[in-house]
């Protein structure tokens, strides 16, 4: 089941992906969506408040380790895509994230640019887009 995130989801989300910002504000602003498996938060996606170049942008996407490989990330991406029909949707990932790179390719996203050594770890951040029909 996919639904809007609620404040009671925040603890489970932080276990999946610790974050120094405020998941509570993402929930309050309606930008956080969760996917549940057997009643537990299995993953989440966050849309950027400001977007990227005035277009919608998926800021975070994470699936709990024990739920990976079940197509949940694909379900979350498709859910966000449905909200943005007729628009160009952006997403980014670290160059070292082979699972996400494979998913984006399967979903038809096109590489649009790279920011070299953008992350604290020194890994490049790769940006992708898809024109949502």
Secondary structure, 3 states (H helix, E strand, C coil): CEEECCHHHHHHHHHHCCCCCCHHHHHHCCCEEEEEECCEEEEEEEECCCCECCECEEEEEEECHHHCCCCHHHHHHHHHHHHCCCCEEEEEEECCCHHHHHHHHHCCCEEEEEECCCCCCCCCEEEEEEECC
